[in-house]
Amino acid sequence: MSAISDYATAVNASFDAIDKAMDGVNTSLSGVSDDVAFLKETILQLQTTPEDVALLTAAQTRATGLADRFTAFQAAIEALNAATERPSPPA
């Protein structure tokens, strides 16, 4: 194997590890967002003050924003992976 081939193998292994980690974080973040929505709904069913509702709404907004940022981050990683794919050998 050449130095370039060795490097490409190492980089692709790193991309695979990043991709796997991103999937795990995405799953976790989705679960947290779902938990926040559930807790918000549960608390809203109890007697709450307008301040409590505002806090819950802010928490949900933040969770949704983080999920959106993570989705954009994941798309950027996928674009980077696509940009670094090795071209097929000539036929």
LUMLOSE-620362 format. One line per 8 residues: number of its first residue (from 1); their letters; for each residue x, y, z of N, C-alpha, C. Coordinates in nm, 4 decimals. Last residue first. Layout:
REM LUMLOSE-620362
NUM) a) X:Y:Z:X:Y:Z:X:Y:Z; ...
***
This chain:
REM LUMLOSE-620362
91) appspret) -1.1602:0.2242:-1.6046:-1.1981:0.0931:-1.6593:-1.1062:0.0494:-1.7684; -0.9935:0.3738:-1.3292:-1.0355:0.3748:-1.4698:-1.0641:0.2330:-1.5192; -1.1382:0.3430:-1.0004:-1.0254:0.3289:-1.0930:-1.0769:0.3287:-1.2379; -1.3371:0.6037:-0.8551:-1.3244:0.4667:-0.9064:-1.2050:0.4586:-1.0003; -1.2049:0.8245:-0.6065:-1.2670:0.7985:-0.7362:-1.2452:0.6517:-0.7765; -1.2795:0.8187:-0.2616:-1.1823:0.7916:-0.3670:-1.2561:0.7692:-0.4985; -1.4347:1.0861:-0.0916:-1.4398:0.9494:-0.1449:-1.3386:0.9363:-0.2574; -1.4520:1.3379:0.0082:-1.3237:1.2696:0.0242:-1.3262:1.1250:-0.0245
83) aanlaeia) -1.7073:1.4260:-0.0270:-1.6003:1.5002:-0.0943:-1.4664:1.4283:-0.0863; -1.8508:1.2606:0.1421:-1.8697:1.2483:-0.0026:-1.7556:1.3160:-0.0786; -1.7635:1.3575:0.3906:-1.7377:1.2182:0.3525:-1.7477:1.2016:0.2008; -1.8696:1.6152:0.3727:-1.7250:1.5973:0.3822:-1.6868:1.4545:0.3441; -2.1391:1.5518:0.3745:-2.0825:1.6203:0.2581:-1.9305:1.6060:0.2563; -2.1574:1.4410:0.6299:-2.1860:1.3567:0.5133:-2.1292:1.4198:0.3862; -2.0988:1.6689:0.7801:-2.0095:1.5522:0.7879:-2.0315:1.4616:0.6667; -2.3216:1.8244:0.7132:-2.1873:1.8715:0.6792:-2.0870:1.7570:0.6827
75) aqfatfrd) -2.5261:1.6724:0.8231:-2.5228:1.6927:0.6781:-2.3848:1.7398:0.6337; -2.4615:1.6997:1.0933:-2.4564:1.5668:1.0328:-2.4506:1.5783:0.8807; -2.5122:1.9715:1.1227:-2.3776:1.9201:1.1452:-2.3609:1.7838:1.0784; -2.7878:1.9749:1.0798:-2.7003:2.0477:0.9876:-2.5560:1.9983:1.0000; -2.8650:1.8246:1.3027:-2.8982:1.7769:1.1689:-2.8094:1.8454:1.0646; -2.7800:1.9944:1.5043:-2.7166:1.8644:1.4902:-2.7437:1.8055:1.3524; -2.9537:2.2068:1.4719:-2.8098:2.2284:1.4527:-2.7382:2.0958:1.4308; -3.1957:2.0753:1.5364:-3.1761:2.1322:1.4030:-3.0284:2.1551:1.3731
67) algtartq) -3.1450:2.0122:1.8050:-3.1706:1.9048:1.7092:-3.1490:1.9543:1.5664; -3.1229:2.2701:1.9090:-3.0068:2.1801:1.9118:-3.0241:2.0659:1.8124; -3.3878:2.3567:1.8684:-3.2761:2.4249:1.8029:-3.1517:2.3386:1.7989; -3.5228:2.1815:2.0384:-3.5506:2.1773:1.8945:-3.4372:2.2444:1.8161; -3.4185:2.2672:2.2829:-3.3991:2.1284:2.2399:-3.4206:2.1149:2.0893; -3.5127:2.5344:2.2841:-3.3683:2.5063:2.2833:-3.3401:2.3646:2.2349; -3.7874:2.4902:2.2931:-3.7289:2.5646:2.1811:-3.5797:2.5369:2.1700; -3.8084:2.3630:2.5405:-3.8457:2.2915:2.4180:-3.7848:2.3592:2.2961
59) aatllavd) -3.7274:2.5715:2.7092:-3.6531:2.4447:2.7076:-3.6823:2.3669:2.5796; -3.9263:2.7618:2.6554:-3.7858:2.7930:2.6254:-3.7024:2.6655:2.6186; -4.1482:2.6257:2.7554:-4.1424:2.6604:2.6133:-3.9989:2.6915:2.5718; -4.0805:2.6179:3.0251:-4.0949:2.4932:2.9491:-4.0873:2.5191:2.7987; -4.0805:2.8915:3.0860:-3.9596:2.8113:3.1050:-3.9653:2.6826:3.0235; -4.3494:2.9545:3.0305:-4.2427:3.0192:2.9543:-4.1120:2.9406:2.9660; -4.4776:2.8027:3.2257:-4.5021:2.7729:3.0843:-4.3915:2.8331:2.9981; -4.3868:2.9388:3.4517:-4.3526:2.7981:3.4315:-4.3683:2.7592:3.2850
51) epttqlql) -4.5079:3.1871:3.4112:-4.3612:3.1798:3.4140:-4.3146:3.0355:3.3904; -4.7774:3.1262:3.4362:-4.7264:3.1695:3.3054:-4.5734:3.1623:3.2986; -4.7908:2.8237:3.6354:-4.7958:2.9689:3.6214:-4.7494:3.0057:3.4807; -5.0010:2.5329:3.6441:-4.8739:2.6011:3.6226:-4.8971:2.7511:3.6141; -5.1341:2.2355:3.7420:-5.1518:2.3794:3.7552:-5.0147:2.4465:3.7428; -5.0775:1.9947:3.4800:-5.0853:2.0344:3.6200:-5.1084:2.1854:3.6245; -5.0382:1.9927:3.2120:-5.1631:1.9352:3.2608:-5.1841:1.9657:3.4097; -4.7842:2.0877:3.1900:-4.8932:2.1762:3.1477:-5.0285:2.1243:3.1953
43) iteklfav) -4.6448:1.8603:3.2662:-4.6481:1.9751:3.3568:-4.7607:2.0709:3.3186; -4.6877:1.7010:3.0390:-4.7291:1.6556:3.1724:-4.7427:1.7729:3.2677; -4.5683:1.8566:2.8382:-4.7113:1.8267:2.8321:-4.7635:1.7832:2.9687; -4.3025:1.8513:2.9302:-4.3728:1.9781:2.9124:-4.5238:1.9548:2.9123; -4.2438:1.5808:2.9193:-4.2460:1.6493:3.0484:-4.3212:1.7821:3.0397; -4.2587:1.5447:2.6383:-4.3449:1.4686:2.7293:-4.3574:1.5389:2.8641; -4.0565:1.7187:2.5513:-4.1943:1.7382:2.5063:-4.2925:1.6662:2.5992; -3.8355:1.5992:2.6755:-3.8727:1.7364:2.7095:-4.0178:1.7629:2.6694
35) ddsvgsls) -3.8329:1.3530:2.5435:-3.8547:1.3589:2.6884:-3.8987:1.4980:2.7322; -3.7731:1.4356:2.2831:-3.9013:1.3680:2.3106:-3.9344:1.3727:2.4594; -3.5166:1.5343:2.3311:-3.6202:1.6240:2.2806:-3.7595:1.5649:2.3055; -3.3903:1.2985:2.4057:-3.4004:1.4089:2.5016:-3.5116:1.5045:2.4585; -3.4079:1.1543:2.1660:-3.4718:1.1035:2.2867:-3.4901:1.2122:2.3909; -3.2519:1.3150:2.0024:-3.3921:1.2942:1.9686:-3.4691:1.2447:2.0907; -3.0086:1.2822:2.1293:-3.0703:1.4136:2.1251:-3.2181:1.4040:2.0920; -2.9620:1.0077:2.0809:-2.9750:1.0591:2.2172:-3.0463:1.1930:2.2205
27) tnvgdmak) -2.9442:1.0088:1.8017:-3.0453:0.9273:1.8688:-3.0693:0.9788:2.0105; -2.7232:1.1783:1.7718:-2.8512:1.2138:1.7104:-2.9644:1.1377:1.7774; -2.5261:1.0295:1.8983:-2.5652:1.1587:1.9545:-2.7013:1.2008:1.8998; -2.5152:0.8085:1.7240:-2.5470:0.7916:1.8654:-2.5939:0.9209:1.9293; -2.4432:0.9303:1.4840:-2.5688:0.8561:1.4928:-2.6114:0.8404:1.6380; -2.1925:1.0300:1.5579:-2.2998:1.1234:1.5226:-2.4362:1.0543:1.5305; -2.0505:0.7929:1.5895:-2.0725:0.8800:1.7048:-2.1875:0.9767:1.6788; -2.0502:0.7065:1.3238:-2.1130:0.6246:1.4276:-2.1450:0.7088:1.5511
19) diadfsan) -1.9058:0.9158:1.2058:-2.0420:0.8850:1.1612:-2.1169:0.8046:1.2672; -1.6600:0.8899:1.3339:-1.7382:1.0131:1.3504:-1.8838:0.9866:1.3150; -1.5844:0.6374:1.2370:-1.6012:0.6575:1.3810:-1.6854:0.7819:1.4085; -1.5687:0.6951:0.9632:-1.6612:0.5920:1.0114:-1.6885:0.6088:1.1605; -1.3648:0.8851:0.9658:-1.4994:0.9250:0.9227:-1.6032:0.8232:0.9698; -1.1545:0.7164:1.0468:-1.1955:0.8289:1.1319:-1.3356:0.8754:1.0951; -1.1441:0.5527:0.8248:-1.1740:0.4933:0.9558:-1.2188:0.6020:1.0535; -1.0677:0.7420:0.6351:-1.1992:0.6781:0.6246:-1.2392:0.6098:0.7550
11) vataydsi) -0.8109:0.7970:0.7291:-0.9118:0.9026:0.7266:-1.0508:0.8415:0.7187; -0.6878:0.5466:0.6903:-0.6961:0.6046:0.8252:-0.8038:0.7124:0.8318; -0.7114:0.5238:0.4129:-0.7696:0.4225:0.4999:-0.7884:0.4768:0.6404; -0.5601:0.7447:0.3315:-0.7031:0.7385:0.2982:-0.7742:0.6361:0.3862; -0.3052:0.6648:0.4245:-0.3696:0.7845:0.4787:-0.5204:0.7802:0.4538; -0.2611:0.4405:0.2636:-0.2621:0.4273:0.4098:-0.3352:0.5446:0.4738; -0.2645:0.5679:0.0129:-0.3629:0.4640:0.0445:-0.3753:0.4439:0.1949; -0.0413:0.7302:0.0407:-0.1733:0.7907:0.0184:-0.2830:0.6909:0.0527
3) asm) 0.1594:0.5421:0.0672:0.1351:0.6349:0.1781:-0.0023:0.6994:0.1643; 0.0398:0.2273:-0.0665:0.1154:0.3520:-0.0721:0.0828:0.4384:0.0494; 0.0838:-0.1177:0.0000:0.0000:0.0000:0.0000:0.0887:0.1246:0.0000
***
